[in-house]
């Protein structure tokens, strides 16, 4: 019986379609990833040391340009997140369905489509025939609106899409530096965890300076950047 139900829901996936790379869910996920990267980089930008400058090979102008571009990117990401949250507040899941219907109906013939399976509660790729059905169904739902509502809906949805594409392009431009700084962050966190572990071992054996466990703890402390020491 479950197999029959699964086949039925599979055949209806085209009823709730989305673009595979620019659907609402994938857009939100990618936006969150960009915001997380911004949070990782913010720590380095605010340190006031030479971590950022070193990542840019000592180029002062490139560092200043990166700081400006980063601030602009972070502001755009926060503004897009705020705008999407506002839509969710007053319309629940309705805006995501409206967005997907709008993008699928208008540009779905140029991009791969996925459809929602209510049995699996997930999106799956559609075959060519199902893609055509999905685009038609999305178009029908869009055309049920008045002309004024259609213009407003298309304006809203493509405003979100264009804002996201602009954000993604700017993020890709900065990603090389982002990756360097993220690697730096990961390395420092690993170093801090090693110091914590070494402290526990040294505390267990006793704090005699000639003990190798204590010497290792001291060596790890010496490797910490100066910004970690507070006068």
Order of alpha helices (4+ residues) and beta strands (2+ residues): alpha-beta-alpha-alpha-alpha-alpha-beta-beta-alpha-alpha-alpha
